[in-house]
Amino acid sequence: MFAVMKTGGKQYKVQSGDLLRVEKLAADAGEKIQFNEILMLGGDDTVLGSPFVEGAAVQAEVVDQVKGDKVINFVKRRRKHSSKRTKGHRQQLTLLKVTDILASGGDATGVKAAIGAGSVSGAAVAAAAPAPAKKAAAPKAAKKAEAAGADDLKELSGVGPALEKKLHEAGVTSFAQIAGWSDADIAEMDDKLSFKGRIEREGWVDQAKAKVNG
């Protein structure tokens, strides 16, 4: 009996007892692992998966973590500033010995599934990731909340949307606040608004008092 299995983006035809080198898996030497992506089973009866054969599995024992043959990459640029570069690479591999081919029941064996060394399941990431911290209310939202139910300061002479926004940012949201301003408060607010003398010229305090007293 043989099986065609998939791992590391490649397909392998295996039989029990085969030694096989595949792309590096997250497993230690001597550990037993199981491949669940079986594309085909062959032998007395041939079973084709769609795309995988349900319940089929290939079990193997990790013999060692090894490296493949060295591959040389040579690059030469033949231009004004010619250059040469040679790089070598050895692919990390896992050496396996196939122990069993299961035609069914592979999903109930409890054997650790073969996972690539650089792979982590989405479920594992979701389980390990801390719950996102609750975002603090955005400044605009906070200002809107603060201004909710506030007086319409644009009713004061010379106050438009931009100036009302500046007043809100300075913590001024009601006629009562403006009506209670002292000379020192007026001078301070003049500096904040960068409109020297406007408060007195427009008579905001008197207007606010009239609004408060109805």
Residue frames as a rotation matrix with the C-alpha (Angstrom) as fourth column:
MET 1
0.581 0.814 0.000 0.00
0.814 -0.581 0.000 0.00
0.000 0.000 -1.000 0.00
PHE 2
-0.634 -0.769 0.089 1.28
0.769 -0.638 -0.039 3.47
0.087 0.044 0.995 -0.81
ALA 3
0.486 0.746 -0.455 0.08
0.759 -0.619 -0.205 7.02
-0.434 -0.246 -0.867 -0.25
VAL 4
-0.280 -0.485 0.828 0.61
0.713 -0.683 -0.159 10.37
0.643 0.546 0.537 -1.92
MET 5
0.385 0.359 -0.850 0.85
0.886 -0.402 0.232 13.03
-0.259 -0.842 -0.473 0.78
LYS 6
0.384 -0.185 0.905 1.39
0.407 -0.846 -0.345 16.77
0.829 0.501 -0.249 0.79
THR 7
0.653 -0.218 -0.725 3.76
0.655 -0.318 0.685 18.74
-0.380 -0.923 -0.065 3.02
GLY 8
-0.164 -0.764 -0.625 5.75
0.285 -0.643 0.711 21.95
-0.945 -0.061 0.323 2.57
GLY 9
0.283 0.373 -0.883 3.91
-0.658 -0.594 -0.462 22.65
-0.697 0.713 0.077 -0.69
LYS 10
-0.511 -0.500 -0.700 5.25
-0.844 0.447 0.297 19.44
0.164 0.742 -0.650 -2.27
GLN 11
0.680 0.731 0.051 3.79
-0.733 0.678 0.056 15.99
0.007 -0.075 0.997 -2.90
TYR 12
-0.510 -0.853 0.116 5.52
-0.859 0.511 -0.019 12.72
-0.043 -0.110 -0.993 -1.93
LYS 13
0.526 0.568 -0.633 4.70
-0.556 0.793 0.249 9.11
0.643 0.221 0.733 -2.80
VAL 14
-0.410 -0.674 0.615 5.54
-0.896 0.170 -0.410 7.00
0.171 -0.719 -0.674 0.28
GLN 15
0.375 0.433 -0.820 5.34
-0.131 0.900 0.416 3.44
0.918 -0.049 0.394 1.57
SER 16
0.957 -0.021 0.289 5.86
-0.286 0.104 0.953 2.04
-0.050 -0.994 0.094 5.04
GLY 17
0.563 -0.818 0.115 9.58
0.635 0.518 0.573 1.90
-0.529 -0.249 0.811 5.84
ASP 18
0.460 -0.381 0.802 10.59
0.681 -0.428 -0.594 4.68
0.569 0.820 0.063 3.41
LEU 19
-0.173 -0.544 -0.821 13.19
0.781 -0.584 0.222 7.26
-0.600 -0.603 0.526 4.45
LEU 20
0.367 0.478 0.798 12.10
0.848 -0.524 -0.077 10.72
0.382 0.705 -0.598 3.36
ARG 21
-0.676 -0.540 -0.501 13.54
0.669 -0.735 -0.111 14.23
-0.309 -0.410 0.858 3.48
VAL 22
0.293 0.827 0.479 10.95
0.876 -0.433 0.212 17.03
0.383 0.358 -0.852 3.66
GLU 23
-0.111 -0.275 0.955 11.04
-0.025 -0.960 -0.279 20.75
0.994 -0.054 0.100 4.42
LYS 24
-0.882 -0.464 -0.084 11.85
0.043 0.098 -0.994 21.35
0.470 -0.880 -0.067 8.08
LEU 25
0.210 0.961 -0.182 9.10
0.226 0.133 0.965 20.40
0.951 -0.243 -0.189 10.53
ALA 26
-0.089 -0.146 0.985 8.57
-0.831 -0.535 -0.154 21.57
0.550 -0.832 -0.074 14.10
ALA 27
0.943 0.325 -0.074 9.49
-0.245 0.827 0.506 18.25
0.225 -0.459 0.859 15.73
ASP 28
0.186 -0.898 0.399 12.42
-0.934 -0.035 0.356 16.69
-0.305 -0.439 -0.845 17.60
ALA 29
-0.407 -0.437 -0.802 14.39
-0.665 0.744 -0.068 13.58
0.626 0.506 -0.593 16.69
GLY 30
-0.980 0.051 -0.191 12.59
0.146 0.839 -0.524 10.43
0.134 -0.541 -0.830 17.88
GLU 31
-0.549 0.827 -0.121 9.19
-0.394 -0.384 -0.835 12.13
-0.737 -0.411 0.536 17.89
LYS 32
-0.638 0.440 0.632 6.23
0.711 0.651 0.265 10.53
-0.295 0.618 -0.729 16.12
ILE 33
-0.604 0.428 -0.673 4.21
-0.410 -0.890 -0.198 12.76
-0.684 0.157 0.713 13.80
GLN 34
-0.217 0.644 0.734 1.29
0.684 0.637 -0.357 12.38
-0.697 0.424 -0.578 11.43
PHE 35
-0.952 -0.032 -0.305 0.54
-0.204 -0.677 0.707 13.82
-0.229 0.735 0.638 7.99
ASN 36
-0.305 0.935 0.178 -3.18
0.277 0.266 -0.923 14.35
-0.911 -0.232 -0.341 7.40
GLU 37
0.266 0.359 -0.895 -3.15
-0.714 -0.550 -0.433 15.85
-0.648 0.754 0.110 3.90
ILE 38
-0.538 -0.370 0.757 -3.35
0.105 0.862 0.496 12.62
-0.836 0.346 -0.425 1.88
LEU 39
-0.321 0.353 -0.879 -4.12
-0.842 -0.531 0.095 13.11
-0.433 0.771 0.468 -1.81
MET 40
0.326 0.373 -0.869 -4.28
-0.782 0.623 -0.026 9.46
0.532 0.687 0.495 -2.82
LEU 41
0.017 -0.296 0.955 -4.12
-0.659 0.715 0.233 5.91
-0.752 -0.633 -0.183 -1.48
GLY 42
0.190 -0.018 -0.982 -2.90
-0.910 0.373 -0.183 3.12
0.369 0.928 0.055 -3.77
GLY 43
-0.690 -0.384 0.613 -2.59
-0.575 0.806 -0.142 -0.64
-0.440 -0.450 -0.777 -3.60
ASP 44
-0.754 0.499 0.427 -5.37
0.568 0.822 0.044 -3.22
-0.329 0.275 -0.903 -4.01
ASP 45
0.393 0.885 0.250 -7.88
0.919 -0.370 -0.134 -0.34
-0.026 0.282 -0.959 -4.15
THR 46
-0.715 -0.605 0.351 -7.12
0.634 -0.772 -0.040 3.17
0.295 0.194 0.936 -5.34
VAL 47
0.387 0.797 -0.464 -8.75
0.903 -0.429 0.017 6.03
-0.185 -0.425 -0.886 -3.49
LEU 48
-0.473 -0.477 0.741 -8.50
0.642 -0.762 -0.082 9.60
0.604 0.437 0.667 -4.78
GLY 49
-0.408 0.284 -0.868 -9.08
0.749 -0.440 -0.496 12.53
-0.522 -0.852 -0.033 -2.46
SER 50
-0.023 0.459 0.888 -11.18
0.793 -0.533 0.295 15.57
0.609 0.711 -0.352 -3.22
PRO 51
0.479 -0.784 -0.396 -8.79
-0.692 -0.059 -0.719 17.14
0.540 0.618 -0.571 -2.47
PHE 52
-0.595 -0.720 0.358 -7.81
-0.781 0.412 -0.470 14.89
0.191 -0.559 -0.807 0.49
VAL 53
-0.272 0.449 -0.851 -8.83
0.072 0.891 0.448 11.36
0.960 0.061 -0.275 1.43
GLU 54
0.276 0.487 0.829 -11.07
-0.749 -0.431 0.503 11.65
0.602 -0.760 0.246 4.48
GLY 55
0.890 0.116 0.442 -9.69
-0.427 0.555 0.714 9.88
-0.163 -0.824 0.543 7.56
ALA 56
0.739 -0.670 -0.065 -6.45
0.528 0.637 -0.561 8.83
0.417 0.381 0.825 5.83
ALA 57
0.829 -0.536 0.160 -3.06
-0.536 -0.678 0.503 9.61
-0.161 -0.503 -0.849 7.36
VAL 58
0.487 -0.785 -0.382 0.63
0.234 0.539 -0.809 8.83
0.841 0.305 0.447 7.12
GLN 59
0.971 -0.200 0.135 2.56
-0.180 -0.232 0.956 8.39
-0.159 -0.952 -0.261 10.36
ALA 60
0.482 -0.875 -0.046 6.33
0.230 0.177 -0.957 8.79
0.846 0.450 0.287 10.57
GLU 61
0.717 -0.389 -0.579 9.16
0.621 -0.022 0.784 9.00
-0.318 -0.921 0.225 13.06
VAL 62
0.888 -0.459 0.041 11.55
-0.409 -0.825 -0.390 11.96
0.212 0.329 -0.920 13.00
VAL 63
0.652 -0.727 -0.215 15.06
0.711 0.684 -0.162 10.58
0.265 -0.047 0.963 12.48
ASP 64
-0.265 -0.788 -0.555 16.99
0.831 -0.479 0.283 13.87
-0.489 -0.386 0.782 12.47
GLN 65
0.855 0.340 -0.390 17.02
0.125 -0.867 -0.482 17.53
-0.503 0.364 -0.784 11.46
VAL 66
-0.020 -0.885 0.466 19.45
0.796 0.268 0.543 17.85
-0.606 0.382 0.698 8.54
LYS 67
0.122 -0.005 -0.993 20.55
-0.415 -0.909 -0.046 20.24
-0.902 0.417 -0.113 5.80
GLY 68
0.888 0.260 0.379 20.27
0.229 0.464 -0.856 19.73
-0.398 0.847 0.352 2.07
ASP 69
0.090 -0.875 0.475 23.07
0.986 0.145 0.080 19.96
-0.139 0.461 0.876 -0.48
LYS 70
-0.213 -0.269 -0.939 24.71
0.294 -0.934 0.200 23.33
-0.932 -0.234 0.278 -0.87
VAL 71
0.491 0.414 0.766 23.30
0.866 -0.138 -0.480 25.44
-0.093 0.900 -0.427 -3.68
ILE 72
-0.509 -0.748 -0.426 25.56
0.609 -0.662 0.436 28.13
-0.609 -0.038 0.793 -5.18
ASN 73
0.679 0.700 0.222 24.02
0.690 -0.505 -0.519 31.32
-0.251 0.505 -0.826 -6.51
PHE 74
-0.437 -0.889 -0.135 26.40
0.702 -0.431 0.566 33.37
-0.562 0.153 0.813 -8.65
VAL 75
0.736 0.675 0.053 25.38
0.594 -0.607 -0.528 36.82
-0.324 0.421 -0.847 -9.90
LYS 76
-0.472 -0.880 -0.044 27.45
0.710 -0.409 0.573 38.95
-0.523 0.239 0.818 -12.27
ARG 77
0.693 0.649 -0.313 26.51
0.363 -0.690 -0.627 42.41
-0.623 0.321 -0.713 -13.54
ARG 78
-0.264 -0.785 0.560 28.22
0.912 -0.015 0.409 43.40
-0.313 0.619 0.720 -16.80
ARG 79
0.763 0.477 0.437 27.70
0.581 -0.802 -0.139 47.13
0.284 0.360 -0.889 -16.84
LYS 80
0.400 -0.628 0.668 29.69
-0.220 -0.773 -0.595 50.23
0.890 0.091 -0.447 -16.02
HIS 81
-0.131 -0.396 0.909 29.93
-0.986 -0.043 -0.161 49.29
0.103 -0.917 -0.384 -12.36
SER 82
0.149 0.169 -0.974 30.41
-0.350 0.931 0.108 45.56
0.925 0.325 0.198 -12.82
SER 83
-0.172 -0.171 0.970 30.07
-0.983 0.092 -0.158 43.37
-0.062 -0.981 -0.184 -9.78
LYS 84
-0.262 0.065 -0.963 30.16
-0.215 0.969 0.124 39.72
0.941 0.240 -0.240 -8.83
ARG 85
-0.205 0.232 0.951 28.45
-0.979 -0.041 -0.201 38.03
-0.007 -0.972 0.236 -5.93
THR 86
-0.394 0.042 -0.918 28.43
-0.179 0.976 0.122 34.42
0.901 0.213 -0.377 -4.84
LYS 87
-0.201 0.408 0.891 26.04
-0.980 -0.091 -0.179 33.14
0.009 -0.909 0.418 -2.21
GLY 88
-0.775 -0.056 -0.630 25.60
-0.117 0.991 0.057 29.62
0.621 0.118 -0.775 -0.88
HIS 89
-0.119 0.802 0.585 22.48
-0.985 -0.168 0.031 28.15
0.123 -0.573 0.810 0.67
ARG 90
-0.899 -0.063 -0.433 21.65
-0.028 0.996 -0.086 24.87
0.436 -0.065 -0.897 2.38
GLN 91
-0.049 0.984 0.170 17.96
-0.579 -0.166 0.798 24.15
0.814 -0.060 0.578 2.87
GLN 92
-0.731 -0.107 0.674 16.96
-0.662 0.353 -0.661 22.94
-0.168 -0.929 -0.329 6.33
LEU 93
-0.134 0.623 -0.771 15.21
-0.571 0.587 0.574 19.57
0.810 0.517 0.277 6.11
THR 94
0.025 0.197 0.980 13.70
-0.912 0.406 -0.059 16.92
-0.409 -0.892 0.190 8.34
LEU 95
-0.656 -0.303 -0.691 14.64
-0.572 0.797 0.193 13.28
0.493 0.522 -0.696 7.81
LEU 96
0.071 0.821 0.566 11.69
-0.961 0.210 -0.183 10.94
-0.269 -0.531 0.804 8.40
LYS 97
-0.980 -0.163 -0.113 11.01
-0.188 0.944 0.271 7.23
0.063 0.287 -0.956 8.46
VAL 98
-0.175 0.977 -0.124 7.47
-0.853 -0.088 0.514 6.32
0.492 0.196 0.848 7.39
THR 99
-0.884 -0.156 0.440 6.00
-0.411 0.706 -0.577 3.86
-0.220 -0.691 -0.688 9.92
ASP 100
-0.483 0.792 0.373 2.31
0.558 0.607 -0.566 3.50
-0.675 -0.066 -0.735 9.05
ILE 101
-0.920 0.387 -0.056 -0.21
-0.287 -0.572 0.769 4.36
0.266 0.724 0.637 6.33
LEU 102
-0.667 0.742 0.061 -3.77
0.251 0.302 -0.920 4.58
-0.701 -0.598 -0.388 7.64
ALA 103
-0.780 0.462 0.423 -6.66
0.464 -0.027 0.885 4.29
0.420 0.886 -0.194 5.22
SER 104
0.256 0.880 0.400 -9.12
0.088 -0.433 0.897 5.48
0.963 -0.194 -0.189 7.88
GLY 105
0.765 0.177 -0.619 -9.26
0.603 0.144 0.785 6.61
0.228 -0.974 0.003 11.49
GLY 106
-0.226 -0.952 0.209 -6.37
0.795 -0.304 -0.525 9.05
0.563 0.048 0.825 11.11
ASP 107
-0.161 0.237 0.958 -8.40
-0.204 -0.958 0.203 11.82
0.966 -0.162 0.202 12.69
ALA 108
0.786 0.527 0.323 -8.74
-0.431 0.093 0.898 9.88
0.443 -0.845 0.300 15.95
THR 109
0.409 -0.698 -0.588 -5.18
0.501 0.710 -0.495 8.66
0.763 -0.092 0.640 16.59
GLY 110
0.971 -0.026 -0.237 -4.09
0.189 -0.524 0.831 11.55
-0.146 -0.852 -0.504 18.81
VAL 111
0.104 -0.983 0.154 -0.66
0.947 0.146 0.288 11.64
-0.305 0.116 0.945 17.14
LYS 112
0.034 -0.177 -0.984 0.85
0.134 -0.975 0.180 15.11
-0.990 -0.138 -0.010 16.76
ALA 113
0.862 0.327 0.387 0.16
0.430 -0.070 -0.900 16.62
-0.267 0.943 -0.201 13.34
ALA 114
-0.162 -0.953 0.256 3.18
0.955 -0.087 0.282 17.54
-0.247 0.290 0.925 11.23
ILE 115
0.892 0.398 -0.213 3.59
0.360 -0.912 -0.197 21.31
-0.273 0.099 -0.957 11.15
GLY 116
0.417 -0.751 0.512 6.21
0.551 -0.239 -0.800 23.32
0.723 0.616 0.314 9.26
ALA 117
-0.234 -0.624 -0.746 8.88
0.972 -0.130 -0.197 24.93
0.026 -0.771 0.637 11.42
GLY 118
-0.988 -0.156 0.012 7.77
0.157 -0.987 0.024 28.39
0.008 0.026 1.000 10.28
SER 119
-0.389 0.918 0.075 4.03
0.000 -0.082 0.997 27.69
0.921 0.388 0.032 10.51
VAL 120
-0.960 0.271 -0.065 1.65
0.073 0.020 -0.997 28.51
-0.269 -0.962 -0.039 13.32
SER 121
-0.442 0.860 0.254 -2.05
0.850 0.311 0.425 27.78
0.286 0.404 -0.869 13.06
GLY 122
-0.425 0.381 0.821 -4.48
-0.074 -0.919 0.388 30.70
0.902 0.104 0.419 13.09
ALA 123
0.658 0.713 -0.240 -6.21
0.143 0.195 0.970 29.17
0.739 -0.673 0.026 16.12
ALA 124
0.217 -0.665 -0.715 -2.92
0.968 0.241 0.070 29.09
0.126 -0.707 0.696 18.04
VAL 125
-0.726 -0.482 0.490 -2.26
0.472 -0.868 -0.155 32.72
0.500 0.119 0.858 17.21
ALA 126
-0.001 0.832 0.554 -5.75
-0.201 -0.543 0.815 33.72
0.980 -0.111 0.168 18.31
ALA 127
0.731 0.295 -0.615 -5.37
0.457 0.458 0.763 31.80
0.507 -0.839 0.200 21.56
ALA 128
-0.026 -0.868 -0.495 -1.94
0.999 -0.006 -0.042 33.25
0.033 -0.496 0.868 22.35
ALA 129
-0.540 -0.199 0.818 -2.66
0.389 -0.921 0.032 36.84
0.747 0.335 0.574 21.37
PRO 130
-0.788 0.260 -0.558 -3.70
0.489 -0.286 -0.824 39.09
-0.374 -0.922 0.099 24.26
ALA 131
0.232 0.945 0.232 -7.12
0.960 -0.184 -0.210 40.62
-0.156 0.272 -0.950 24.03
PRO 132
-0.342 -0.389 0.855 -6.86
0.616 -0.780 -0.109 44.05
0.710 0.489 0.507 22.40
ALA 133
-0.727 0.022 -0.687 -6.89
0.598 -0.472 -0.648 46.84
-0.338 -0.882 0.330 24.91
LYS 134
0.348 0.924 0.159 -10.02
0.922 -0.306 -0.237 48.92
-0.171 0.229 -0.958 24.88
LYS 135
-0.436 -0.545 0.716 -9.25
0.723 -0.686 -0.083 52.12
0.536 0.481 0.693 23.07
ALA 136
-0.565 0.204 -0.799 -9.61
0.523 -0.660 -0.538 55.32
-0.638 -0.723 0.267 24.97
ALA 137
0.540 0.833 0.122 -12.32
0.666 -0.334 -0.667 57.58
-0.515 0.442 -0.735 23.68
ALA 138
-0.167 -0.588 0.791 -11.03
0.933 -0.355 -0.067 59.63
0.320 0.727 0.608 20.80
PRO 139
-0.824 -0.220 -0.522 -10.44
0.434 -0.837 -0.334 63.31
-0.363 -0.502 0.785 21.59
LYS 140
-0.835 0.547 0.066 -13.16
-0.327 -0.587 0.741 64.37
0.443 0.597 0.669 19.16
ALA 141
-0.100 0.826 -0.555 -15.64
0.371 0.548 0.750 61.97
0.923 -0.131 -0.361 20.75
ALA 142
-0.341 -0.091 -0.936 -14.70
0.940 -0.032 -0.340 63.22
0.001 -0.995 0.096 24.20
LYS 143
-0.976 -0.047 -0.214 -15.20
0.054 -0.998 -0.028 66.82
-0.212 -0.039 0.976 23.13
LYS 144
-0.548 0.834 -0.059 -18.55
-0.228 -0.081 0.970 65.98
0.805 0.545 0.234 21.60
ALA 145
-0.031 0.517 -0.855 -19.59
0.757 0.571 0.318 64.27
0.653 -0.637 -0.409 24.81
GLU 146
-0.634 -0.288 -0.718 -18.43
0.725 -0.545 -0.421 67.27
-0.270 -0.787 0.554 26.80
ALA 147
-0.967 0.208 -0.147 -20.32
-0.245 -0.917 0.316 69.64
-0.069 0.341 0.937 24.53
ALA 148
-0.545 0.819 -0.181 -23.48
0.491 0.487 0.723 67.54
0.680 0.305 -0.667 24.56
GLY 149
0.359 0.793 -0.492 -26.23
0.905 -0.165 0.393 69.64
0.230 -0.586 -0.777 26.10
ALA 150
-0.513 -0.611 -0.603 -23.98
0.718 -0.690 0.088 72.72
-0.470 -0.388 0.793 26.14
ASP 151
0.382 0.622 -0.684 -25.20
0.153 -0.772 -0.617 76.18
-0.912 0.131 -0.390 25.21
ASP 152
0.485 -0.171 0.858 -24.96
0.873 0.039 -0.485 77.36
0.050 0.984 0.169 21.60
LEU 153
0.029 -0.575 -0.817 -22.11
0.574 -0.660 0.485 79.81
-0.818 -0.483 0.311 22.04
LYS 154
-0.692 -0.255 0.675 -22.52
0.720 -0.304 0.623 80.96
0.046 0.918 0.394 18.42
GLU 155
0.421 0.896 0.140 -25.42
0.849 -0.444 0.286 83.06
0.318 -0.001 -0.948 19.68
LEU 156
0.346 -0.395 -0.851 -22.82
0.483 -0.702 0.523 85.46
-0.804 -0.592 -0.052 21.10
SER 157
0.951 0.012 -0.308 -21.79
-0.217 -0.686 -0.695 88.33
-0.220 0.728 -0.649 18.83
GLY 158
0.326 -0.882 -0.341 -18.70
-0.938 -0.256 -0.236 87.50
0.121 0.396 -0.910 16.76
VAL 159
-0.352 -0.427 0.833 -18.64
-0.568 0.805 0.173 83.79
-0.744 -0.412 -0.526 17.67
GLY 160
0.256 0.363 -0.896 -18.63
-0.931 0.341 -0.128 81.42
0.260 0.867 0.425 14.70
PRO 161
0.948 0.162 -0.273 -18.09
-0.127 0.982 0.142 77.64
0.291 -0.100 0.952 14.50
ALA 162
0.194 -0.959 -0.204 -14.28
0.348 0.262 -0.900 77.95
0.917 0.103 0.385 14.62
LEU 163
-0.471 -0.354 0.808 -14.30
-0.522 -0.626 -0.579 80.24
0.711 -0.695 0.110 17.65
GLU 164
0.536 0.716 0.448 -16.91
-0.818 0.311 0.483 78.09
0.206 -0.625 0.753 19.40
LYS 165
0.762 -0.323 -0.562 -14.63
0.211 0.943 -0.256 75.07
0.612 0.077 0.787 18.89
LYS 166
-0.309 -0.928 0.211 -11.75
0.109 -0.255 -0.961 76.99
0.945 -0.274 0.180 20.50
LEU 167
-0.155 0.338 0.928 -13.97
-0.890 -0.455 0.018 77.88
0.428 -0.824 0.372 23.47
HIS 168
0.865 0.493 -0.098 -14.96
-0.424 0.820 0.385 74.23
0.270 -0.291 0.918 23.89
GLU 169
0.381 -0.813 -0.441 -11.29
0.409 0.576 -0.708 73.20
0.829 0.089 0.552 23.76
ALA 170
-0.572 -0.570 0.590 -10.64
-0.222 -0.586 -0.780 75.75
0.790 -0.577 0.209 26.51
GLY 171
-0.799 0.282 -0.531 -13.39
0.583 0.581 -0.568 74.14
0.148 -0.763 -0.629 28.61
VAL 172
-0.749 0.569 -0.340 -16.00
-0.349 -0.775 -0.527 76.86
-0.563 -0.276 0.779 28.03
THR 173
-0.881 0.452 0.141 -19.37
0.421 0.614 0.667 75.36
0.215 0.647 -0.731 27.07
SER 174
0.046 0.971 -0.237 -22.05
0.993 -0.018 0.118 77.52
0.110 -0.240 -0.964 28.72
PHE 175
0.201 0.148 0.968 -23.26
0.227 -0.969 0.101 81.09
0.953 0.200 -0.229 28.99
ALA 176
0.973 0.216 -0.082 -23.08
0.116 -0.151 0.982 80.81
0.200 -0.965 -0.172 32.79
GLN 177
0.313 -0.934 -0.175 -19.31
0.905 0.237 0.353 80.34
-0.288 -0.269 0.919 32.65
ILE 178
-0.358 -0.456 0.815 -18.84
0.750 -0.660 -0.039 83.42
0.556 0.597 0.579 30.49
ALA 179
0.509 0.644 0.571 -21.22
0.138 -0.716 0.684 85.47
0.849 -0.270 -0.454 32.63
GLY 180
0.963 -0.112 -0.244 -19.03
0.248 0.023 0.969 84.78
-0.103 -0.993 0.050 35.67
TRP 181
0.244 -0.940 0.237 -15.73
0.851 0.091 -0.517 85.81
0.464 0.328 0.823 34.09
SER 182
0.613 -0.207 -0.763 -13.62
0.416 -0.737 0.533 88.32
-0.672 -0.644 -0.365 36.03
ASP 183
0.780 -0.392 -0.488 -11.17
-0.595 -0.706 -0.384 90.77
-0.194 0.590 -0.784 34.45
ALA 184
-0.244 -0.922 0.302 -8.38
-0.751 0.376 0.543 88.23
-0.614 -0.095 -0.784 34.99
ASP 185
-0.036 0.325 0.945 -10.45
0.311 0.903 -0.298 85.50
-0.950 0.283 -0.134 33.32
ILE 186
0.905 0.418 -0.079 -11.11
0.093 -0.376 -0.922 87.78
-0.415 0.827 -0.379 30.34
ALA 187
0.397 -0.842 -0.366 -7.40
-0.884 -0.458 0.095 88.58
-0.248 0.285 -0.926 29.98
GLU 188
-0.404 -0.545 0.735 -6.49
-0.387 0.830 0.402 84.88
-0.829 -0.122 -0.546 30.16
MET 189
0.259 0.602 0.755 -9.11
0.489 0.592 -0.640 83.92
-0.833 0.535 -0.141 27.59
ASP 190
0.844 -0.040 -0.534 -7.95
-0.402 -0.708 -0.581 86.73
-0.355 0.705 -0.614 25.28
ASP 191
-0.156 -0.985 -0.078 -4.51
-0.887 0.105 0.450 85.13
-0.435 0.139 -0.889 25.26
LYS 192
-0.396 0.041 0.917 -5.92
0.048 0.999 -0.024 81.65
-0.917 0.035 -0.398 24.63
LEU 193
0.508 0.729 0.459 -8.10
0.544 0.142 -0.827 82.80
-0.668 0.670 -0.324 21.74
SER 194
-0.542 -0.818 0.193 -5.45
0.724 -0.338 0.602 85.15
-0.427 0.466 0.775 20.30
PHE 195
-0.030 0.577 0.816 -8.10
0.701 -0.570 0.429 87.87
0.713 0.585 -0.387 19.90
LYS 196
-0.754 -0.381 -0.536 -6.99
0.657 -0.468 -0.591 90.71
-0.026 -0.797 0.603 22.14
GLY 197
-0.880 0.383 -0.281 -9.89
-0.248 -0.875 -0.416 92.85
-0.406 -0.296 0.865 23.35
ARG 198
-0.731 0.640 -0.239 -12.57
-0.148 0.193 0.970 90.99
0.666 0.744 -0.047 21.37
ILE 199
-0.454 0.586 -0.671 -14.41
0.828 0.556 -0.074 89.76
0.330 -0.589 -0.738 24.48
GLU 200
-0.449 0.254 -0.856 -14.87
0.511 -0.713 -0.480 93.29
-0.733 -0.653 0.190 25.78
ARG 201
-0.900 0.085 -0.428 -15.54
-0.364 -0.687 0.629 94.83
-0.241 0.722 0.649 22.37
GLU 202
-0.648 0.665 -0.371 -18.26
-0.047 0.452 0.891 92.31
0.760 0.595 -0.262 21.59
GLY 203
-0.330 0.518 0.789 -19.65
-0.919 -0.366 -0.145 92.43
0.214 -0.773 0.597 25.13
TRP 204
-0.370 0.152 -0.917 -19.68
-0.131 0.968 0.213 88.65
0.920 0.199 -0.338 25.63
VAL 205
-0.934 -0.026 -0.356 -20.03
0.334 0.287 -0.898 88.86
0.126 -0.958 -0.259 29.41
ASP 206
-0.666 0.730 -0.151 -23.09
-0.545 -0.615 -0.570 91.13
-0.509 -0.298 0.807 29.25
GLN 207
-0.193 0.583 -0.789 -24.63
-0.859 0.288 0.423 89.03
0.474 0.759 0.446 26.46
ALA 208
-0.594 -0.096 -0.799 -24.03
0.109 0.974 -0.198 85.86
0.797 -0.205 -0.568 28.49
LYS 209
-0.959 0.260 -0.114 -25.61
0.074 -0.157 -0.985 87.39
-0.274 -0.953 0.132 31.60
ALA 210
-0.377 0.857 -0.352 -28.66
-0.893 -0.437 -0.108 88.32
-0.246 0.274 0.930 29.54
LYS 211
-0.232 0.251 -0.940 -28.90
-0.538 0.771 0.339 84.76
0.810 0.585 -0.043 28.26
VAL 212
-0.816 -0.150 -0.558 -28.60
0.320 0.686 -0.653 83.30
0.481 -0.712 -0.512 31.75
ASN 213
-0.851 0.489 -0.189 -31.13
-0.047 -0.430 -0.901 85.66
-0.522 -0.759 0.390 33.29
GLY 214
-0.476 0.679 0.558 -33.49
0.795 0.604 -0.056 84.91
-0.375 0.417 -0.828 30.45
